[in-house]
C-alpha cells in the first residue's frame, strides 16, 4: 500500500489552522487549504502492513490502506468507490471524527501516524468537486415502508441504506432542519453545514422523504407511525444532559451546553434568535473538559467573552501517550483542540461545590475545590477557590435519551444505562421497532453513529424481507 519506502522518505503533514486572530472573527472552518498533491504524498506513507491495525480502530471497518493507496496513485475515483463502500458520509467523519484509526496505525508505534483523516476528507472533497457524487435511487421498490425518527448521522445513514435497498423511507426530525447534533451541536467552525445540505439533496433525489418540525411522541403520536409503516427505527440522540444539583443551581445564567450551542448555529444559518444566550463581555465558566466543552469554548471566544475557564474533574492527562493505554489502544493523553489555542484557561482536578448569586437571582461566582484522582475524587484540604462567573455552561456529557414522550409511549425496554435495549439485529423489545446510534449505545462518536445506522438498516432489511444484501 502506498509507496514501499514512503514512510521513510516523507514526514507527516496536515493542514495548518488559520491564524487565531483571523478565525475567531468568523464561523468558517478553521483549516488552511491543502493541495491534493500533498495529500498524495501523505498517502505514500501508508505501509504494506501485514495486519493493518487501522481497521481495528475504525468502527466503520473502513478499508483504509486501499484508499490511501489509490490517493497516492492519483486514482481518486477508485478511492471514493472504496471509501463509500463502508462510509456513507466521509465528509462528516473526515472533519469531526477524532480518528481512532490513526491511534491504531502501525506506523504510529515509533513515527507520526499516517494522516488517515486528512486523506479521507480529501478523497470525498475531490469527489464532490468532480461531480462524482450523484443520486443512486433503487432500481425497484419493495413496497415496504420504514419510518426513521432522528436525522443525525445514524438516521441519515440508515435512511440512505434502506432506501437503496428499495424500501420507502421517511425520516422524521423534531427540529426545523435535518442533521441532528451535526446540525445543531457541532459549531460551524468545525463543520460547515453545507456538507449536510448537499447530502440531504442527494437523498431526496434518491427518494428519501424528510419531515421536519415533527416531534414524535409529542406532537406526532407514535401510533401514527406504527400504523402507517412496516418498521420504525429510533435514531435520536442521547440528549438528556448531565446536571449539577448543587446549592445555587436555580440561579439565572446557568445553562446547558446544548441550549447554548444550537442557538449560535441557528444564527449562523441566518435565523433570528430572540433572547440568544451570549457570552459577550461575560466571565464564562464551562464545566466539562470534553469536546462539547471545547465547542462552548470556541463559541465563547467568537462571542468575545471577557474571560473563559474550562473545568475538568479528572486529573490533567500526560502530554504523551500514557503507559496505561499502549498502542493500538486509544491513547490517554492531553489533547489540544483548536478552541484551546484561541485562549481561555483549562482547570483540571477541580469540582464545583456551589453557585453564588448576586442578590438579584443571577449567578456571579462559583465556589470550587481541588480533588484527587478517580474514583474517589477526595477533596484537597485548603484548596477552595472562587471564580467569577456571569455565564456557566454545563457540558458534562449526557445520561441517555429523553424518556418521556416517544420512548415511554412505545414501551421499549431500556438497558442498565437507560438506553434503548436491542438484540443483535438492532430490534428493540417491541416487534418492528429498531434503534441505533446514541439512543442505543449512549453518547458516542459520529463514526459510531454511522456504523450503527448501517448495521441497524441491515437488521431492518433482513426482518422485512427475510434476507438482506446490505453490508
Protein Blocks (a to p, Z undefined) as FASTA:
>chain_A
ZZfklmmmpccdddddddfklmmmpcbdfbdcddfklmmmmmmmpccdfbacklmmpmnl
pafklmmmmmmnopaklmmmmmmmmomblmlmmmmpgolmlmmpmklmmpccdffklmmm
mmmmmmmmnopaccdddfbdehiacddehjbfklmmmmmmmmmnopacddddfblbehij
mlmmmcfkloccklmmmmmmmmmmnopacdehiaghilmcfklmmmmpmbdcdfbdcfbc
cddddehklpghiacfklmmmmmmmmmnopacehiacfehpacddedjbfklmmmmmmmm
mnopabdcdddfbacddfbdcfklccfbdcddddddfklmngcjddehiacfbdcdehno
pafbdcdddddddfklpacehiaccdddfbdcddebjebjcfbhjlmmnopacdfkopac
ddfkopafbehiacehjllnopadfklmmmmmmmmmmmmmmmmnopafbZZ
